[in-house]
Amino acid sequence: MTEQQAKKRIEELSREIEEHNYRYYVQSKPVISDFEFDKLLEELIRLEKEFPQFLSLQSPSQRVGGQITKEFETVVHKYPMMSLGNTYSEQEVNEFDERIRKAIGNDFEYVCELKFDGVAIGLTYTKGKLLRAVTRGDGVRGDDVTVNVKTIRSIPLQLKPGNYPDEFEIRGEIILNKKEFERINQERVEIGEEPFANPRNTASGTLKMQDSTEVAKRKLDCYLYALYGENFHFKTHYDGLETARKWGFKISEHVKCCKNTKEVFDYINYWETARHQLPYEIDGVVIKINRIDQQEELGYTAKSPRWAIAYKYKAQSAATILNTVTYQVGRTGAITPVANLEPVLLAGTKVKRASLYNADQIEKLGLHIGDTVFVEKGGEIIPKITGVDLSKRPARSIPVQYITHCPECNTRLIRSEDGAVHYCPNEDGCPPQILGKMIHFTSRKAMNIEGLGSETIELFFRNGLLHNAADIYDLKEEQIAKLERMGKKSADNLMAAIEESKKVPFERVLYALGIRYVGDTVAKKIARYFKNIDAVAAASAEALQQAPEVGEKIAQSVYRYFRNKHHLRIIERLKKAGLQFKADEAMHRSGNQLQGKTIVATGTLKNYKRDEIKEVIERHGGRASGSVSSKTSFVLAGEEPGESKISKAKELGIAILSEAEFEALLNN
């Protein structure tokens, strides 16, 4: 392929992929399968690697992440990011309406919008390309989170053709939908972490993560609702939103023009119930004056626009009886207390159970069995108990005492280092933990043994065929075939899948072991850093912390895991079975030219993406850092390097190398 052909194909693929992103994430009308989309993206990434001179900052390939941000730059908002005044009653909305009429008369209309429960963001576009994304911060200045925002596929990196100003800002809300929130929490529980409380806090924390690859995995979404700038060609807020929709922005389909407060209240009352059917959380309705000239006439207070107000819904709450408290044991031994309630209708669903999180929460609430409790479903997906009606407490009721022993194996519980969670330490003898570890071991992101799901593992466990992961590789076809629901064909398929799993790379095998706090990303970092299982097993807790993203808590957990003789015996059996316990040769160090050096890469490099240059540095013995300090050995500067990093390097007298000089150093 010639350069000209590659350039043309890259442009075609970029347009096609962004159009499919728009159809899928904005219009919710995909026209190709995920497999076909992935193939297009793979072709684009391959061509950009072969012809890096044609890689654009607006390329769809930039959405997968890879850049590391140690510190987020503070940016002053061109237009202050004000908050809205809140109201909780019809009377306050009527008072707002009266103030508007006194100021501008009766000739106006409202626009009503859903109030998304997320994180406010300001997106600046120049000549149709995304320049910068900034959080609200204190309203005057916020954090530049552009690298992370680029991973959000509903935010256009390049606008569709349109009559937009050379520069403008559009504001909206970054959210996490309910389904994705539940998936993230399920993964956290699997590795022994406490689940997040609600989607909004999760979205906020995700937006400030340092690794944009991890942000991309969280699948954030964004709805836009306000335009700021000059030379716009629309006269009403509603027309502005419809124009922005044509440019490629994701605008809510539930925006509505209302002629009077009756129509406003109809909208508010409808969504108070209907909001529970939405795939995301809202906490109210925003009411705005529609005409732009009337907005300007009404103006602003020091903190809020006078032409808009937010009607906030009260958190849904219901009173019911606490019947019992039961305790669930997770794969890592973490104990989760659950309140079993008299069924009650809440937010459109019948609630029978509520999370109690941990012992501290039970103590804080002062719960007694038989209490009348208040259950709430606000920003949380899982209902929670918020209080107790002491006036209805039964005589001689029994206080809830947190259990001291495992409900499954009767082992005395221990409390985690931070005191938040209780654990059953009998990880190799507690039935739910044994089953959970084997189910995790065979899961898709781990060994991916098709046909060996939770029900089959439980069947084998009950029949004495499986007691730990190593037993999987000792299974015999005749043992499987004679079991209920199996047979010869199922046995043949399962044996083939078990054999195929021996090809799974080391990083996934390490994840499959089910070490507490070690998710798939951390397993990958450890595998790439230590290269083989023996090095990981021999490492001290201090040495483990040298691996990227491994803090003290993870290091201590990994260290303890490999001090357990039972675990070591299982690993030896897995080695003999033929599993991969060494990293691929490609991960091995290529030399020691950068031994002991700390390097900061900045700007766009011709021959490397951000995650690739980090790996190259590490393979040659160096350490990649995201910020310049006195410990920095040199700065690798590509095109359009960060000004702050270059200035800091010059101030400290640190060498600045071009890409050619860096490669010469590697080849020396």
N, C-alpha and C positions, 0 to 999 in steps of 0.2 A: 504493500500500500504506500503510495506517495504521500508526501506531506500535505499536498493540496487535497487529496482524497480523504486523508485522516481528518483534516480540519473540517471538511464538509460533513463527514459522517458524525463527528463529535457534536457539531452544531445541530444536525438532524436529531440525534439521540437525545440531546439536552432538551430540545423543544418537545419531543415526543414524551419523554419521561415526565417533564413538568406538567404537560397536559394531562397525563394519567394521574399524577399527584393531585391536580386540581379536581379532576372528575371523582377521585376516590375520597379525598379528605375534605373537600369543600362542598361538592355537589352530592356526595354519597351515591354516585352512579358510575361505578367502575365498568369498563368495557373490555378489560382483559383480566386474566387470572393472575394471582400473586406470582405463580411460577414464571409466566411470560414477562411480568414486570421485572422480576429479579434477573432474568436473562438479559434484558435491555440494559439494566444498571451494571451488570457484570461486564458487558461489552464496552460500555462507556468508561468504566474504571480501567479496564485493560488498555484501551486506546490512549487514555490520559497518561498512563504510566509509560507507554511507548513514545508518546509525543507530548511531553510535559509542557512544551511551549504553548500548547493550546488549552491548558487547564485554566478555567476561569473561577474567580471567587464566587460567582453565581451558579456554578455547575451543580446539578442535582447530586453529584457524588459527594459534595461537601456536607450533605445532610446526615451522613452516617457518623459524623463526629471524628474525633482523633486528637484534637488539640487539648492541651492542658493549660488551665488558667489558675495560677497561684493566687493572684490578687486581681480583683475587678476594679477597673479604673473608674473614678468618680467623674460624672459628667453633669454640667449645669443644664437644666432644661431650658430650651429656647422659649417655650411657653410653659409657665408654672403648671404643675400637675396637681390641681386642686381636688379636694374631696367633696362629696355631696352632703348636704344637710339631710339628716334622717328623720323619718316620721313613722309612727306606728299605728295611726288611727285615721279614720275618715275625717274627723274634725280637723286634724292638722293639715290634711290635703285640701279641705275647703278653705282653711285660713290662707294657705299658699295661693289658691285660686283667687281669693279676694285681693291679696297683695298685687297679683299680676294685673287684675282688672283696674285697680286704682292707678297703677303706673302706666299702662298702655291702652286702656279701654277694653272693649269686648270683642274686637275683631282679631281673634287669634285661635289657633288650635294646638293641641298637644300631640306629642309622639310618645308612645309607651313602649318600653323595652324590658326584656328580662334582665335582672341584675345578677350577673354571673358571680358565683362564689369562687373567685380565683385570685390571680395576682395581676395587678395593673401593669401594662407595658406600653411604651411609646416607641413606634417604629419610624425611622426617618428614611425617606427614599430620595435619591438624586437621579434624575434622568431615567426613572423607572426601575432603578436597582436598589436593593436594600443596602443602606449605608451603615445604620447603627440601630441597636435595640437597647433601651434604657429602662430600668425599673423606676417605680415611683419615688423610692427613697423617702426624703422628708418633704417632697413636693417641689423643692427648689433644685435639688440635685439628686441623682440616682446612680446606680451602678450600670456600667456598660456590660451587657451580657450577650452581645451579638453572636459570639462563637456558639453559645448554647442554643440561642433562638434559631439559628440556621438549621438545627436538627428537627425543628417543628415543621412537618410537611404541609400543614395547612397555611403556613405563612409563605407568600410568594417571595422568591429571591429576585425574580425579574417579572415586572408587571406585563399584562397583556397590552397590546397597542391601545392608546387612549389619549384624550386631551387633558393630561394631567400637568401640573406645574413642574418646572425643573427640579424644585425641592419642596417637599411637604412632609408633614408628620401625620400618622394615623395611630390612634390609641385604641386599646382593647384590653381583653382579659385573657391571660393564659390559664388554662384549666386542665384538670385530669379527670377523664370520665370515670364513672362508677366501676365499669367492668375492668378497666386497667388498674384502678386503685385496688380492687380485690385481688387481681393477679399479683401485684407487687407485694401485698401483704401476705399472700400465701407463700411466696418465695422467701420472705423474711422469716416467717414461722418455721419454714423448712430448715433454715440454717441456724435457728436458735435465737433470732432477734425478735424484739417486741414489735408487733404490728404498728403501723402509723395510725394516728387518731382519726384523720379525716383527709379528703382529697385536696382541700385548699392548702393546708400546711405541707402536704407532700409535694404539691406543685411548686410552692415557694422554695422548699429545700432543694428540689431537683434543679430549679433554675440557677441556683448558686453552687452547684456541684463543680468541682475542678476539672473533671474529665468529661469532655463533651460526648465521648463514646457512650458513657453511662447515661447521660441525658437522653441520647437518641433512643436508648432501650426503653425509656419510661413512657414514650409515646404521648407527649404533651399535645394539647390542642390549643387553638386560639380563635376567639371571636373578636371582631373589630367593631367599634361603635362611634368613633368621633374623628373628624378630620381637622387639622390645623395647618394654616399656611395662607398664601396669597394667590390671587388670580384663579380662584375656583370659579366654575361656570354654573353653579347651582345656587338657588335662593332659599332653599329650605333644607333642614337637617335630614328629612326623609329622602329627598332627591340626592343628597350627598351620599347617603348610605347605598342607594341604588346604583349610583355612579361608581362607587368603590367596589360594589359587587361585580360590575362589568370589568373593572380593572384586574380582577382575580382575587380579591379579598374575601374571606369567609365572614359573611354578615348573617346574623340570625334571621331565619324566615318568620320569626314571631313578632317582628316590629309592626306596630299598628298606629295609624293616625286616629286621634279621638277628638271629636268636636267639642265635648263638654265633660264635666266631671262625672256625669252618669256613665258615659262610655269608658271613662278612666276606671271607675269602680267596677264596672262589668269585667274589664280586663284583669284588674287586681284579683277579684273574687274567683274568676275562672282559673287563673294560674295558681292560686293558693292550694287548690286540689290537684290540678293537672300537672303541677311541677314534679310530682312524685313519679310520673311516667317518663320524665325526661332522662336521657342517658347521662346527664351531668347535674351537678348541684346548682340551684339558684337560691338566693336568700331574700329576694324581694323583686320589686319593679321600679324602674327609673322612669320618671315623668319629666319631659322636656318641652319647652316652647319650640314649635317647629320652624318658624321663619328666622333666618339668620339675622336680619336687620333688627328684629324685635329682641333677639338674644343680646345683641350689642347695645341696644337701648337700655335694657334692664341692667346689664353690667354684672359686677362681682362685688362680694364682700371681701374681707381680707383672706378668707379661707375657702369660700364656695361661690359658685355661680348663682345669681339670683333667679335665673331662668330654668333651673332644674332642681329636682328633689328626689330622694329615694324613699320609697315605701318599703319598710322592712317587715317581713313575715316573722311572727313569733315562732320560736322553735316548737315543733309538734311535741306535745307531752300528754301522757295518759297515766291514770292511777290504776294499779292492779296489785295482786297479792304475791309476795315472794313465798313460793312453796318449798323449794329446796335449793341448795347450792351443790353442784357436782364439779368434779375436777377432771380435766382431760390431760393425758400425757402425750406430748409430741415426740417426733423422731429423735430430737436431741435431748429428751428428758424434761423439757420445759413444761411446767404445770400451768394450765390455764383454768381459772375458776369461772364457772358459768352459772348465772342465776336462772333457775327454772320458774317461770311465772304462770299465773293464771292467764290464759289467752286473752289478749286485749287488742282492739283495732287501733292502729297507729300509722299515720301517713299512708293510708290506703292498703296496708297489709296487716295480717294477723300476727302479732308478736307473742311468742311463747318463751323466748330466751333472750338474755341480755348479757353482754360481756362485763365482767367485774375486774378484768385486767390483772390485778395482783393483790397481795395481802394488804398493802398500804391503802389501796382503794376501799377494801372491805372495812378496814379499821376507821378510815376517814368517814365513811357513811354511817358507821355504827349499826350495821344491819342485825336484825333478829329474824328468825324464821317466823313466818306468818305476818310480817310487817306489810302495811300498805305502802307501796313504793311508787315514786314518780319515774316513769320511763320516758326518755326523750330521744328523738331522732332529728337532730338539727343538721349540722354539717357532717355528721358521722353516718357511715353506711350501716354499721352495726349498732343496734339500739344500746343505750347505756342507762343505768340507774343514776339519777341526779339527786335524789333526796328521799326522805322518809316522812310520812305523816304520823308523827309521834302520838297525836290525839287518838289514833285508831290502833295503837299497838296492843295486841292481846295480853291479858294478864298472864304472868309467869311464862312469857315467851323466852325462847332460848337464843342467846347471842350467837352469831355465826363465828365459829372458831376456825381459823385457817388450819388445814390438815398438817400434821407433822410427818406422816408416812405416805409413801406412794400408794394410791388407790388400786394399783394393778399388782404390785409385787411386795408391798409392805416394807420397802426399804426406807430408812429415815431420810427425809429430804434435806438438801443443803440450799443455801441462798446464794445467788450470783454475787460476783464481786461488787457490782453497783447496788446490790440490795433490792433490786426491783423484782426479780423473778426467782421462784423456787424451782429446783431441779431434783429429779431422781437420779442419783449417781450410778445406779445399777444398769448402765447402758448395755451391758452384754447379757443381762439376765431378765430384764423387764420386757414382757411380751410386746407391748405397743412399740417400744424402742427397737426391738429386734426386727419386727415386721416393717416398721417405718424406715429403718436403715436399708433393708433389702429392697423395698419399694423405691426408695431414692436411688439406690445403686443401679437399678434397671431402667430408670426413667430416661426420657428422650434426651435431655441435656447431659446425662451421665453416660452409662454404657449402652443405652438405647436398644435393649433386648426386646424385640417385638414378640408379643405373645406371652410375656411374663409380667403382666400387670398385677395390681393389688389383689384381685380376687384369686388369681392363679397362685400367687405367692402364699396367700392365706391357706389355700387348699393344700399346698405342698408342706406348709408349716404344720398344719393339723395332722398330716400323715407322716410327720417325722422325717421328711426328705430334706428340708432346709432349716438350718439354725443360724447361718450367717452367709455372707456374700460368697465366700470361697466354696461353699457347698454347691452353688449353682453349677460350677465347672466339674463337679463329680456326678452330676445327674446322668442316669442311664435311660436310654430310650424305652426299655421294657418297664422301668419303674413308672415312667410318665404315662405310658399307653394304658395301663390297667386302672388308672384313677378315674373317678367320676368326671364326666364332661370332657375327657381327653380323647384317647384313641390313637391309632398308629400315625395317621396323617398329621394330627396336631403335635404329636411327639416328634415326628421328623422335622416339621417346620421349626419347632422350638429348639431342637438340637442344632439346626442350621443357624438360627439367630444367635445362639450362645457362641457358636464357633466364629461367626462374623464379628461379634463384639470384641474379640481378641485383637482386632485391628484398630480399635479406638485409641486415639493419641493420649500420651501421658497426662496432659493437663486435664482431660475429662476423666481419666481414671482417678486422678488425685481428688477431683471434685466428687466423684462417685463414692469415695470412702466415707463421706458424710461427716467430716470433721466440723465440729461446732464453729460457727462464724465464717467458715470458708465457703463462699458462694462460687459460682463458675468464674467470675472475673478474678477474684483473689487467687483461685486455684491456678488460673492461667499465668498470673504474675509470678507466683511461687515456682511453678514448673519452668518458666523461662529463665528465672534467676538462678535456680539451683541445678537445673538440667536433668537430675535423676532422683529417684526416691531415696536412695541411700544417703545422698547429700542432705536431703530434707530431714531424714530421720536422725542424722548425726548432728544437725545444727543446734546450737544453743538458742535460748529465747532471744538473746541479744542479736545473734547472727540472723535469725529469722526476720527481725525488724529492719534489716538492711534491704529486704526485698520491697519493691514498690507496693504501696498501699497496704502494707502490713504494719499495723500498730501493735501496742503492747498486748491488748486483749486477744487479738488474733494469734500473735506469736506465742503467748502462754498456752492457748488452746491447742495449737499445733504441736508445741513442745510436749505437752502432757499426753497427747494422743500417741506419740511415738515412744513414750516411756512405758506404755501399757503392753505387757508381754502377749496378751491375747490378740491385740491388734497386729503386733509384729508376726505372730504365727499365721494370721489370716493373710497378711501381705506376702509372706513366703509361699503360701499355698497358691496365691494368685500369680506370683512370679512363675512357679512351676507349671501353672496352667497356660502360660504364654501371653499374659497381658503386657501392655506396653508400660514400662516403668522408667523409660529414658526419653528425653525430649528429642525431637527430630534434629538431624545434623544441622539443618538450617538455623536452628536456634543457638548453636554453639558459637562461642566467641571466635571471631575471625582473626584476632591478633591482640597485641597488648599496647598498640601505639597510643591509646588514650588512657592507659592505666593510671589511676589516681587523679584524673582530671575531671573537673565539673564544668559542663558546657551548657550554655544557654543558646537555643536556636530561636531566631526571630525573623519574620518576613516570609515571603513565598520562595521556596527553593525549587530549582528547575528539575532536579533528579530525585527528589524525595518528598513524600507527604509528611505531615507532622508526626504521625505515629511511626512511620518508617525511619525517620532520622533518629528518633529516640532509640529504636531497636538497633540501628547501626552503631550509635554511640556506645550502647551497652555491650554489643558484641565485640567491640574493640577495647573493652575494659573501662570505659568512662562512665560517668553518671550524668544523665540529662536532668536539667533543672529548669523551672519555669520563670525564675526571677534572678536578677543580677545582684550579687553581693560580693563582699570581700573574698569569699571562698571560690568565686567563679574563676576558672582558668582562662577561658576565652569565650567570646560571643561569636556565634556563627550567624552572619547576616545575609539574608536573601534579599529579594526585591521588596520594596516598601516595608522596611523593618520598623518595629515599634520605636517611636521617638524616645519614649521614657527609658527603654532598655539601652539604647545607644548612648543617650546622655549620661546615664548612670555608669556605663562602662568607661566612658571618657573621663568622667569625674574621678573614678577609682583607678584610672590608669590601666585598665584591663584591655588586652589585645582584642581587636575585631577582625575576624577572618572572613574572607569571601568563600563562596562555595568551592571555587577552584582551588583556593589555598587549603581548604579543609580536606578535599580529596587528595591533594598532593601529600598532605600529612599522613593520610591513611595508606597511601601507596609507598610511603618512604620505607 
